[in-house]
Amino acid sequence: MAEQNQNKGNQIDIELSEEVADGTYSNLAIISHSSSEFIVDFVRMMPGIPKAKVKQRIILSPQHAKRLMRALGENIQKYEANFGDIEEQEQFPSFPMNFGPTGEA
């Protein structure tokens, strides 16, 4: 019984609201840093629209940023082991990214 109580002490109860669970789509991330923090701005760019909006900003300590980098790398390896290599574009698109023809109303 003592082991169960010790294990419960190491667990974190994380709450996920419906609004957050819906997620936020991003097709661009801009990363900047200072000596004390990393800032990741998640941006959504839409086809034919030259203006984009930051949808979420996450501010991390350098230690958390490094842990995130490692965790993301491990998850990419697991993904590719299950589903195959993720194909990358040889060159990143220049800004502004053009997703196709501009729609007119």
Summary of the structure (lengths in Angstrom):
residues: 105
radius of gyration: 19.2
end to end distance: 67.3
largest distance: 67.3
contacts: 176
relative contact order: 0.14
helix: 32%
strand: 20%
